[in-house]
Amino acid sequence: MDIQEIQRILNLVPPLPWHVSNGDDFDHWELWSSHPIKGCYMIQDDSEVESDKGFLEYLVKSREIIEYLLCELKYLKK
């Protein structure tokens, strides 16, 4: 993974602010961005609404991104 790949993945993710709702006994949980222009629902536990694919890719790769950046920081500190 390189910096350009990390930038590509981060560009898929809706901008801040992010919010989460745990729902209740009669509702589903959800995660969304309330950015005024690019905001959208990112994950919903609702069979009729699809999750945002860019956000899901970010979630899947987030540990790899963090590990890569930490290695780069360690290298720069030497």
PDB file of N, CA, C and O in Angstrom, chain B, residues numbered from 101:
ATOM      1  N   MET B 101       0.858  -1.177   0.000  1.00  0.00           N
ATOM      2  CA  MET B 101       0.000   0.000   0.000  1.00  0.00           C
ATOM      3  C   MET B 101       0.903   1.238   0.000  1.00  0.00           C
ATOM      4  O   MET B 101       1.903   1.285   0.716  1.00  0.00           O
ATOM      5  N   ASP B 102       0.542   2.229  -0.803  1.00  0.00           N
ATOM      6  CA  ASP B 102       1.315   3.462  -0.839  1.00  0.00           C
ATOM      7  C   ASP B 102       0.405   4.658  -0.524  1.00  0.00           C
ATOM      8  O   ASP B 102      -0.798   4.499  -0.314  1.00  0.00           O
ATOM      9  N   ILE B 103       0.992   5.834  -0.497  1.00  0.00           N
ATOM     10  CA  ILE B 103       0.250   7.045  -0.126  1.00  0.00           C
ATOM     11  C   ILE B 103      -0.893   7.316  -1.099  1.00  0.00           C
ATOM     12  O   ILE B 103      -1.974   7.729  -0.678  1.00  0.00           O
ATOM     13  N   GLN B 104      -0.672   7.089  -2.392  1.00  0.00           N
ATOM     14  CA  GLN B 104      -1.738   7.338  -3.382  1.00  0.00           C
ATOM     15  C   GLN B 104      -2.932   6.416  -3.156  1.00  0.00           C
ATOM     16  O   GLN B 104      -4.078   6.840  -3.302  1.00  0.00           O
ATOM     17  N   GLU B 105      -2.671   5.155  -2.799  1.00  0.00           N
ATOM     18  CA  GLU B 105      -3.766   4.219  -2.524  1.00  0.00           C
ATOM     19  C   GLU B 105      -4.530   4.638  -1.277  1.00  0.00           C
ATOM     20  O   GLU B 105      -5.758   4.558  -1.238  1.00  0.00           O
ATOM     21  N   ILE B 106      -3.804   5.085  -0.260  1.00  0.00           N
ATOM     22  CA  ILE B 106      -4.467   5.572   0.952  1.00  0.00           C
ATOM     23  C   ILE B 106      -5.328   6.781   0.626  1.00  0.00           C
ATOM     24  O   ILE B 106      -6.463   6.876   1.093  1.00  0.00           O
ATOM     25  N   GLN B 107      -4.801   7.710  -0.176  1.00  0.00           N
ATOM     26  CA  GLN B 107      -5.561   8.901  -0.563  1.00  0.00           C
ATOM     27  C   GLN B 107      -6.810   8.512  -1.352  1.00  0.00           C
ATOM     28  O   GLN B 107      -7.877   9.092  -1.148  1.00  0.00           O
ATOM     29  N   ARG B 108      -6.684   7.530  -2.253  1.00  0.00           N
ATOM     30  CA  ARG B 108      -7.837   7.074  -3.037  1.00  0.00           C
ATOM     31  C   ARG B 108      -8.937   6.549  -2.127  1.00  0.00           C
ATOM     32  O   ARG B 108     -10.112   6.868  -2.310  1.00  0.00           O
ATOM     33  N   ILE B 109      -8.543   5.734  -1.136  1.00  0.00           N
ATOM     34  CA  ILE B 109      -9.520   5.159  -0.214  1.00  0.00           C
ATOM     35  C   ILE B 109     -10.159   6.249   0.639  1.00  0.00           C
ATOM     36  O   ILE B 109     -11.376   6.255   0.824  1.00  0.00           O
ATOM     37  N   LEU B 110      -9.350   7.171   1.161  1.00  0.00           N
ATOM     38  CA  LEU B 110      -9.901   8.247   1.990  1.00  0.00           C
ATOM     39  C   LEU B 110     -10.847   9.145   1.199  1.00  0.00           C
ATOM     40  O   LEU B 110     -11.812   9.668   1.756  1.00  0.00           O
ATOM     41  N   ASN B 111     -10.583   9.327  -0.088  1.00  0.00           N
ATOM     42  CA  ASN B 111     -11.475  10.143  -0.919  1.00  0.00           C
ATOM     43  C   ASN B 111     -12.833   9.485  -1.139  1.00  0.00           C
ATOM     44  O   ASN B 111     -13.796  10.158  -1.506  1.00  0.00           O
ATOM     45  N   LEU B 112     -12.916   8.178  -0.917  1.00  0.00           N
ATOM     46  CA  LEU B 112     -14.193   7.471  -1.041  1.00  0.00           C
ATOM     47  C   LEU B 112     -15.105   7.712   0.163  1.00  0.00           C
ATOM     48  O   LEU B 112     -16.322   7.546   0.080  1.00  0.00           O
ATOM     49  N   VAL B 113     -14.494   8.107   1.282  1.00  0.00           N
ATOM     50  CA  VAL B 113     -15.214   8.213   2.544  1.00  0.00           C
ATOM     51  C   VAL B 113     -15.904   9.566   2.644  1.00  0.00           C
ATOM     52  O   VAL B 113     -15.281  10.594   2.381  1.00  0.00           O
ATOM     53  N   PRO B 114     -17.191   9.585   3.023  1.00  0.00           N
ATOM     54  CA  PRO B 114     -17.885  10.862   3.205  1.00  0.00           C
ATOM     55  C   PRO B 114     -17.192  11.722   4.259  1.00  0.00           C
ATOM     56  O   PRO B 114     -16.661  11.197   5.238  1.00  0.00           O
ATOM     57  N   PRO B 115     -17.195  13.043   4.062  1.00  0.00           N
ATOM     58  CA  PRO B 115     -16.506  13.934   5.003  1.00  0.00           C
ATOM     59  C   PRO B 115     -17.208  14.029   6.352  1.00  0.00           C
ATOM     60  O   PRO B 115     -18.373  13.659   6.500  1.00  0.00           O
ATOM     61  N   LEU B 116     -16.457  14.539   7.336  1.00  0.00           N
ATOM     62  CA  LEU B 116     -17.005  14.782   8.671  1.00  0.00           C
ATOM     63  C   LEU B 116     -18.011  15.915   8.614  1.00  0.00           C
ATOM     64  O   LEU B 116     -17.962  16.704   7.670  1.00  0.00           O
ATOM     65  N   PRO B 117     -18.905  16.039   9.555  1.00  0.00           N
ATOM     66  CA  PRO B 117     -19.034  15.249  10.782  1.00  0.00           C
ATOM     67  C   PRO B 117     -19.780  13.931  10.550  1.00  0.00           C
ATOM     68  O   PRO B 117     -20.676  13.836   9.711  1.00  0.00           O
ATOM     69  N   TRP B 118     -19.380  12.927  11.318  1.00  0.00           N
ATOM     70  CA  TRP B 118     -20.035  11.620  11.307  1.00  0.00           C
ATOM     71  C   TRP B 118     -20.890  11.484  12.554  1.00  0.00           C
ATOM     72  O   TRP B 118     -20.587  12.067  13.595  1.00  0.00           O
ATOM     73  N   HIS B 119     -21.959  10.710  12.439  1.00  0.00           N
ATOM     74  CA  HIS B 119     -22.874  10.478  13.553  1.00  0.00           C
ATOM     75  C   HIS B 119     -23.281   9.009  13.567  1.00  0.00           C
ATOM     76  O   HIS B 119     -23.260   8.335  12.538  1.00  0.00           O
ATOM     77  N   VAL B 120     -23.644   8.535  14.730  1.00  0.00           N
ATOM     78  CA  VAL B 120     -24.120   7.158  14.848  1.00  0.00           C
ATOM     79  C   VAL B 120     -25.381   7.157  15.694  1.00  0.00           C
ATOM     80  O   VAL B 120     -25.512   7.928  16.645  1.00  0.00           O
ATOM     81  N   SER B 121     -26.301   6.284  15.335  1.00  0.00           N
ATOM     82  CA  SER B 121     -27.509   6.077  16.121  1.00  0.00           C
ATOM     83  C   SER B 121     -27.613   4.588  16.389  1.00  0.00           C
ATOM     84  O   SER B 121     -27.575   3.781  15.460  1.00  0.00           O
ATOM     85  N   ASN B 122     -27.741   4.224  17.644  1.00  0.00           N
ATOM     86  CA  ASN B 122     -27.869   2.808  17.992  1.00  0.00           C
ATOM     87  C   ASN B 122     -29.264   2.271  17.767  1.00  0.00           C
ATOM     88  O   ASN B 122     -29.498   1.068  17.885  1.00  0.00           O
ATOM     89  N   GLY B 123     -30.191   3.152  17.445  1.00  0.00           N
ATOM     90  CA  GLY B 123     -31.561   2.712  17.255  1.00  0.00           C
ATOM     91  C   GLY B 123     -32.211   2.344  18.572  1.00  0.00           C
ATOM     92  O   GLY B 123     -31.705   2.669  19.646  1.00  0.00           O
ATOM     93  N   ASP B 124     -33.327   1.669  18.475  1.00  0.00           N
ATOM     94  CA  ASP B 124     -34.022   1.202  19.667  1.00  0.00           C
ATOM     95  C   ASP B 124     -34.743  -0.091  19.315  1.00  0.00           C
ATOM     96  O   ASP B 124     -34.455  -0.690  18.279  1.00  0.00           O
ATOM     97  N   ASP B 125     -35.652  -0.524  20.136  1.00  0.00           N
ATOM     98  CA  ASP B 125     -36.343  -1.795  19.890  1.00  0.00           C
ATOM     99  C   ASP B 125     -37.113  -1.812  18.576  1.00  0.00           C
ATOM    100  O   ASP B 125     -37.355  -2.880  18.014  1.00  0.00           O
ATOM    101  N   PHE B 126     -37.504  -0.630  18.079  1.00  0.00           N
ATOM    102  CA  PHE B 126     -38.334  -0.568  16.879  1.00  0.00           C
ATOM    103  C   PHE B 126     -37.594   0.050  15.690  1.00  0.00           C
ATOM    104  O   PHE B 126     -38.197   0.283  14.643  1.00  0.00           O
ATOM    105  N   ASP B 127     -36.312   0.311  15.841  1.00  0.00           N
ATOM    106  CA  ASP B 127     -35.570   1.010  14.802  1.00  0.00           C
ATOM    107  C   ASP B 127     -34.243   0.294  14.565  1.00  0.00           C
ATOM    108  O   ASP B 127     -33.855  -0.584  15.336  1.00  0.00           O
ATOM    109  N   HIS B 128     -33.563   0.671  13.507  1.00  0.00           N
ATOM    110  CA  HIS B 128     -32.269   0.077  13.179  1.00  0.00           C
ATOM    111  C   HIS B 128     -31.153   1.044  13.563  1.00  0.00           C
ATOM    112  O   HIS B 128     -31.404   2.226  13.794  1.00  0.00           O
ATOM    113  N   TRP B 129     -29.902   0.533  13.631  1.00  0.00           N
ATOM    114  CA  TRP B 129     -28.772   1.410  13.895  1.00  0.00           C
ATOM    115  C   TRP B 129     -28.249   1.924  12.558  1.00  0.00           C
ATOM    116  O   TRP B 129     -28.470   1.307  11.516  1.00  0.00           O
ATOM    117  N   GLU B 130     -27.558   3.055  12.598  1.00  0.00           N
ATOM    118  CA  GLU B 130     -27.040   3.638  11.378  1.00  0.00           C
ATOM    119  C   GLU B 130     -25.845   4.536  11.676  1.00  0.00           C
ATOM    120  O   GLU B 130     -25.658   4.995  12.803  1.00  0.00           O
ATOM    121  N   LEU B 131     -25.042   4.776  10.647  1.00  0.00           N
ATOM    122  CA  LEU B 131     -23.903   5.671  10.711  1.00  0.00           C
ATOM    123  C   LEU B 131     -23.994   6.570   9.494  1.00  0.00           C
ATOM    124  O   LEU B 131     -24.173   6.082   8.379  1.00  0.00           O
ATOM    125  N   TRP B 132     -23.872   7.889   9.689  1.00  0.00           N
ATOM    126  CA  TRP B 132     -24.020   8.791   8.560  1.00  0.00           C
ATOM    127  C   TRP B 132     -23.131  10.018   8.707  1.00  0.00           C
ATOM    128  O   TRP B 132     -22.681  10.367   9.798  1.00  0.00           O
ATOM    129  N   SER B 133     -22.896  10.657   7.564  1.00  0.00           N
ATOM    130  CA  SER B 133     -22.188  11.933   7.503  1.00  0.00           C
ATOM    131  C   SER B 133     -23.231  13.018   7.290  1.00  0.00           C
ATOM    132  O   SER B 133     -24.102  12.890   6.429  1.00  0.00           O
ATOM    133  N   SER B 134     -23.142  14.084   8.072  1.00  0.00           N
ATOM    134  CA  SER B 134     -24.094  15.180   7.889  1.00  0.00           C
ATOM    135  C   SER B 134     -23.432  16.369   7.190  1.00  0.00           C
ATOM    136  O   SER B 134     -23.882  17.506   7.332  1.00  0.00           O
ATOM    137  N   HIS B 135     -22.365  16.103   6.437  1.00  0.00           N
ATOM    138  CA  HIS B 135     -21.736  17.157   5.653  1.00  0.00           C
ATOM    139  C   HIS B 135     -22.808  17.777   4.749  1.00  0.00           C
ATOM    140  O   HIS B 135     -23.569  17.040   4.122  1.00  0.00           O
ATOM    141  N   PRO B 136     -22.889  19.114   4.666  1.00  0.00           N
ATOM    142  CA  PRO B 136     -23.992  19.739   3.935  1.00  0.00           C
ATOM    143  C   PRO B 136     -24.024  19.436   2.439  1.00  0.00           C
ATOM    144  O   PRO B 136     -25.089  19.524   1.828  1.00  0.00           O
ATOM    145  N   ILE B 137     -22.889  19.083   1.830  1.00  0.00           N
ATOM    146  CA  ILE B 137     -22.874  18.826   0.387  1.00  0.00           C
ATOM    147  C   ILE B 137     -22.686  17.343   0.079  1.00  0.00           C
ATOM    148  O   ILE B 137     -23.400  16.787  -0.756  1.00  0.00           O
ATOM    149  N   LYS B 138     -21.734  16.704   0.745  1.00  0.00           N
ATOM    150  CA  LYS B 138     -21.396  15.309   0.423  1.00  0.00           C
ATOM    151  C   LYS B 138     -21.859  14.321   1.479  1.00  0.00           C
ATOM    152  O   LYS B 138     -21.433  13.167   1.460  1.00  0.00           O
ATOM    153  N   GLY B 139     -22.706  14.731   2.385  1.00  0.00           N
ATOM    154  CA  GLY B 139     -23.174  13.839   3.439  1.00  0.00           C
ATOM    155  C   GLY B 139     -24.039  12.717   2.889  1.00  0.00           C
ATOM    156  O   GLY B 139     -24.731  12.889   1.886  1.00  0.00           O
ATOM    157  N   CYS B 140     -23.995  11.571   3.549  1.00  0.00           N
ATOM    158  CA  CYS B 140     -24.826  10.443   3.139  1.00  0.00           C
ATOM    159  C   CYS B 140     -24.845   9.419   4.268  1.00  0.00           C
ATOM    160  O   CYS B 140     -24.058   9.507   5.211  1.00  0.00           O
ATOM    161  N   TYR B 141     -25.735   8.462   4.165  1.00  0.00           N
ATOM    162  CA  TYR B 141     -25.748   7.340   5.103  1.00  0.00           C
ATOM    163  C   TYR B 141     -24.656   6.376   4.681  1.00  0.00           C
ATOM    164  O   TYR B 141     -24.541   6.031   3.505  1.00  0.00           O
ATOM    165  N   MET B 142     -23.849   5.939   5.649  1.00  0.00           N
ATOM    166  CA  MET B 142     -22.723   5.074   5.346  1.00  0.00           C
ATOM    167  C   MET B 142     -23.022   3.615   5.655  1.00  0.00           C
ATOM    168  O   MET B 142     -22.690   2.736   4.859  1.00  0.00           O
ATOM    169  N   ILE B 143     -23.641   3.346   6.794  1.00  0.00           N
ATOM    170  CA  ILE B 143     -24.021   1.970   7.146  1.00  0.00           C
ATOM    171  C   ILE B 143     -25.383   2.017   7.809  1.00  0.00           C
ATOM    172  O   ILE B 143     -25.629   2.837   8.693  1.00  0.00           O
ATOM    173  N   GLN B 144     -26.254   1.139   7.379  1.00  0.00           N
ATOM    174  CA  GLN B 144     -27.572   1.022   8.007  1.00  0.00           C
ATOM    175  C   GLN B 144     -27.915  -0.448   8.169  1.00  0.00           C
ATOM    176  O   GLN B 144     -27.635  -1.266   7.292  1.00  0.00           O
ATOM    177  N   ASP B 145     -28.514  -0.767   9.278  1.00  0.00           N
ATOM    178  CA  ASP B 145     -29.029  -2.113   9.492  1.00  0.00           C
ATOM    179  C   ASP B 145     -30.488  -2.108   9.047  1.00  0.00           C
ATOM    180  O   ASP B 145     -31.407  -2.156   9.865  1.00  0.00           O
ATOM    181  N   ASP B 146     -30.673  -2.050   7.747  1.00  0.00           N
ATOM    182  CA  ASP B 146     -32.005  -1.958   7.167  1.00  0.00           C
ATOM    183  C   ASP B 146     -31.951  -2.700   5.836  1.00  0.00           C
ATOM    184  O   ASP B 146     -31.174  -2.325   4.958  1.00  0.00           O
ATOM    185  N   SER B 147     -32.743  -3.720   5.672  1.00  0.00           N
ATOM    186  CA  SER B 147     -32.643  -4.578   4.492  1.00  0.00           C
ATOM    187  C   SER B 147     -32.934  -3.856   3.183  1.00  0.00           C
ATOM    188  O   SER B 147     -32.571  -4.358   2.119  1.00  0.00           O
ATOM    189  N   GLU B 148     -33.570  -2.709   3.229  1.00  0.00           N
ATOM    190  CA  GLU B 148     -33.914  -2.012   1.995  1.00  0.00           C
ATOM    191  C   GLU B 148     -32.914  -0.923   1.621  1.00  0.00           C
ATOM    192  O   GLU B 148     -33.037  -0.333   0.547  1.00  0.00           O
ATOM    193  N   VAL B 149     -31.933  -0.640   2.469  1.00  0.00           N
ATOM    194  CA  VAL B 149     -30.983   0.429   2.204  1.00  0.00           C
ATOM    195  C   VAL B 149     -29.578  -0.148   2.161  1.00  0.00           C
ATOM    196  O   VAL B 149     -29.135  -0.785   3.117  1.00  0.00           O
ATOM    197  N   GLU B 150     -28.866   0.076   1.044  1.00  0.00           N
ATOM    198  CA  GLU B 150     -27.503  -0.430   0.918  1.00  0.00           C
ATOM    199  C   GLU B 150     -26.520   0.476   1.637  1.00  0.00           C
ATOM    200  O   GLU B 150     -26.718   1.690   1.704  1.00  0.00           O
ATOM    201  N   SER B 151     -25.468  -0.109   2.169  1.00  0.00           N
ATOM    202  CA  SER B 151     -24.393   0.649   2.799  1.00  0.00           C
ATOM    203  C   SER B 151     -23.523   1.300   1.736  1.00  0.00           C
ATOM    204  O   SER B 151     -23.472   0.833   0.598  1.00  0.00           O
ATOM    205  N   ASP B 152     -22.842   2.372   2.102  1.00  0.00           N
ATOM    206  CA  ASP B 152     -21.955   3.081   1.193  1.00  0.00           C
ATOM    207  C   ASP B 152     -20.704   2.234   0.947  1.00  0.00           C
ATOM    208  O   ASP B 152     -19.975   1.918   1.887  1.00  0.00           O
ATOM    209  N   LYS B 153     -20.455   1.867  -0.311  1.00  0.00           N
ATOM    210  CA  LYS B 153     -19.360   0.964  -0.643  1.00  0.00           C
ATOM    211  C   LYS B 153     -17.990   1.583  -0.361  1.00  0.00           C
ATOM    212  O   LYS B 153     -17.071   0.871   0.043  1.00  0.00           O
ATOM    213  N   GLY B 154     -17.836   2.886  -0.565  1.00  0.00           N
ATOM    214  CA  GLY B 154     -16.569   3.539  -0.267  1.00  0.00           C
ATOM    215  C   GLY B 154     -16.234   3.479   1.209  1.00  0.00           C
ATOM    216  O   GLY B 154     -15.084   3.243   1.577  1.00  0.00           O
ATOM    217  N   PHE B 155     -17.229   3.692   2.058  1.00  0.00           N
ATOM    218  CA  PHE B 155     -16.995   3.628   3.494  1.00  0.00           C
ATOM    219  C   PHE B 155     -16.649   2.212   3.923  1.00  0.00           C
ATOM    220  O   PHE B 155     -15.787   2.016   4.780  1.00  0.00           O
ATOM    221  N   LEU B 156     -17.311   1.226   3.336  1.00  0.00           N
ATOM    222  CA  LEU B 156     -17.010  -0.161   3.687  1.00  0.00           C
ATOM    223  C   LEU B 156     -15.587  -0.536   3.278  1.00  0.00           C
ATOM    224  O   LEU B 156     -14.909  -1.253   4.014  1.00  0.00           O
ATOM    225  N   GLU B 157     -15.120  -0.062   2.115  1.00  0.00           N
ATOM    226  CA  GLU B 157     -13.742  -0.334   1.713  1.00  0.00           C
ATOM    227  C   GLU B 157     -12.771   0.309   2.698  1.00  0.00           C
ATOM    228  O   GLU B 157     -11.757  -0.290   3.056  1.00  0.00           O
ATOM    229  N   TYR B 158     -13.079   1.518   3.132  1.00  0.00           N
ATOM    230  CA  TYR B 158     -12.259   2.201   4.139  1.00  0.00           C
ATOM    231  C   TYR B 158     -12.184   1.374   5.426  1.00  0.00           C
ATOM    232  O   TYR B 158     -11.107   1.198   5.995  1.00  0.00           O
ATOM    233  N   LEU B 159     -13.330   0.871   5.877  1.00  0.00           N
ATOM    234  CA  LEU B 159     -13.337   0.055   7.094  1.00  0.00           C
ATOM    235  C   LEU B 159     -12.474  -1.181   6.945  1.00  0.00           C
ATOM    236  O   LEU B 159     -11.707  -1.528   7.843  1.00  0.00           O
ATOM    237  N   VAL B 160     -12.603  -1.844   5.806  1.00  0.00           N
ATOM    238  CA  VAL B 160     -11.866  -3.083   5.584  1.00  0.00           C
ATOM    239  C   VAL B 160     -10.361  -2.816   5.561  1.00  0.00           C
ATOM    240  O   VAL B 160      -9.583  -3.640   6.041  1.00  0.00           O
ATOM    241  N   LYS B 161      -9.947  -1.682   5.011  1.00  0.00           N
ATOM    242  CA  LYS B 161      -8.520  -1.391   4.849  1.00  0.00           C
ATOM    243  C   LYS B 161      -7.959  -0.483   5.930  1.00  0.00           C
ATOM    244  O   LYS B 161      -6.766  -0.182   5.904  1.00  0.00           O
ATOM    245  N   SER B 162      -8.769  -0.038   6.877  1.00  0.00           N
ATOM    246  CA  SER B 162      -8.314   0.969   7.835  1.00  0.00           C
ATOM    247  C   SER B 162      -7.130   0.484   8.681  1.00  0.00           C
ATOM    248  O   SER B 162      -6.214   1.265   8.936  1.00  0.00           O
ATOM    249  N   ARG B 163      -7.122  -0.738   9.110  1.00  0.00           N
ATOM    250  CA  ARG B 163      -5.989  -1.222   9.910  1.00  0.00           C
ATOM    251  C   ARG B 163      -4.705  -1.214   9.078  1.00  0.00           C
ATOM    252  O   ARG B 163      -3.648  -0.805   9.561  1.00  0.00           O
ATOM    253  N   GLU B 164      -4.801  -1.661   7.847  1.00  0.00           N
ATOM    254  CA  GLU B 164      -3.635  -1.665   6.966  1.00  0.00           C
ATOM    255  C   GLU B 164      -3.120  -0.236   6.749  1.00  0.00           C
ATOM    256  O   GLU B 164      -1.910  -0.008   6.743  1.00  0.00           O
ATOM    257  N   ILE B 165      -4.018   0.705   6.576  1.00  0.00           N
ATOM    258  CA  ILE B 165      -3.641   2.112   6.404  1.00  0.00           C
ATOM    259  C   ILE B 165      -2.909   2.620   7.644  1.00  0.00           C
ATOM    260  O   ILE B 165      -1.850   3.238   7.533  1.00  0.00           O
ATOM    261  N   ILE B 166      -3.466   2.363   8.808  1.00  0.00           N
ATOM    262  CA  ILE B 166      -2.862   2.840  10.057  1.00  0.00           C
ATOM    263  C   ILE B 166      -1.491   2.207  10.272  1.00  0.00           C
ATOM    264  O   ILE B 166      -0.548   2.896  10.662  1.00  0.00           O
ATOM    265  N   GLU B 167      -1.370   0.904  10.024  1.00  0.00           N
ATOM    266  CA  GLU B 167      -0.081   0.234  10.193  1.00  0.00           C
ATOM    267  C   GLU B 167       0.968   0.812   9.236  1.00  0.00           C
ATOM    268  O   GLU B 167       2.117   1.022   9.622  1.00  0.00           O
ATOM    269  N   TYR B 168       0.568   1.064   7.997  1.00  0.00           N
ATOM    270  CA  TYR B 168       1.489   1.639   7.018  1.00  0.00           C
ATOM    271  C   TYR B 168       1.959   3.019   7.473  1.00  0.00           C
ATOM    272  O   TYR B 168       3.155   3.307   7.443  1.00  0.00           O
ATOM    273  N   LEU B 169       1.034   3.864   7.889  1.00  0.00           N
ATOM    274  CA  LEU B 169       1.396   5.209   8.324  1.00  0.00           C
ATOM    275  C   LEU B 169       2.271   5.184   9.571  1.00  0.00           C
ATOM    276  O   LEU B 169       3.189   5.995   9.690  1.00  0.00           O
ATOM    277  N   LEU B 170       2.008   4.280  10.494  1.00  0.00           N
ATOM    278  CA  LEU B 170       2.860   4.155  11.681  1.00  0.00           C
ATOM    279  C   LEU B 170       4.280   3.735  11.308  1.00  0.00           C
ATOM    280  O   LEU B 170       5.243   4.245  11.881  1.00  0.00           O
ATOM    281  N   CYS B 171       4.420   2.825  10.369  1.00  0.00           N
ATOM    282  CA  CYS B 171       5.751   2.406   9.915  1.00  0.00           C
ATOM    283  C   CYS B 171       6.486   3.582   9.271  1.00  0.00           C
ATOM    284  O   CYS B 171       7.683   3.765   9.490  1.00  0.00           O
ATOM    285  N   GLU B 172       5.769   4.373   8.483  1.00  0.00           N
ATOM    286  CA  GLU B 172       6.386   5.540   7.858  1.00  0.00           C
ATOM    287  C   GLU B 172       6.843   6.546   8.911  1.00  0.00           C
ATOM    288  O   GLU B 172       7.929   7.116   8.805  1.00  0.00           O
ATOM    289  N   LEU B 173       6.015   6.760   9.920  1.00  0.00           N
ATOM    290  CA  LEU B 173       6.391   7.693  10.983  1.00  0.00           C
ATOM    291  C   LEU B 173       7.615   7.204  11.750  1.00  0.00           C
ATOM    292  O   LEU B 173       8.505   7.990  12.076  1.00  0.00           O
ATOM    293  N   LYS B 174       7.659   5.904  12.038  1.00  0.00           N
ATOM    294  CA  LYS B 174       8.825   5.337  12.729  1.00  0.00           C
ATOM    295  C   LYS B 174      10.088   5.521  11.900  1.00  0.00           C
ATOM    296  O   LYS B 174      11.151   5.844  12.431  1.00  0.00           O
ATOM    297  N   TYR B 175       9.961   5.313  10.595  1.00  0.00           N
ATOM    298  CA  TYR B 175      11.098   5.483   9.702  1.00  0.00           C
ATOM    299  C   TYR B 175      11.568   6.939   9.699  1.00  0.00           C
ATOM    300  O   TYR B 175      12.773   7.192   9.732  1.00  0.00           O
ATOM    301  N   LEU B 176      10.662   7.878   9.661  1.00  0.00           N
ATOM    302  CA  LEU B 176      11.005   9.306   9.639  1.00  0.00           C
ATOM    303  C   LEU B 176      11.630   9.774  10.943  1.00  0.00           C
ATOM    304  O   LEU B 176      12.422  10.717  10.952  1.00  0.00           O
ATOM    305  N   LYS B 177      11.280   9.123  12.037  1.00  0.00           N
ATOM    306  CA  LYS B 177      11.806   9.529  13.351  1.00  0.00           C
ATOM    307  C   LYS B 177      13.256   9.081  13.554  1.00  0.00           C
ATOM    308  O   LYS B 177      13.940   9.605  14.433  1.00  0.00           O
ATOM    309  N   LYS B 178      13.731   8.128  12.761  1.00  0.00           N
ATOM    310  CA  LYS B 178      15.097   7.612  12.924  1.00  0.00           C
ATOM    311  C   LYS B 178      16.125   8.639  12.509  1.00  0.00           C
ATOM    312  O   LYS B 178      17.326   8.375  12.580  1.00  0.00           O
TER     313      LYS B 178
END
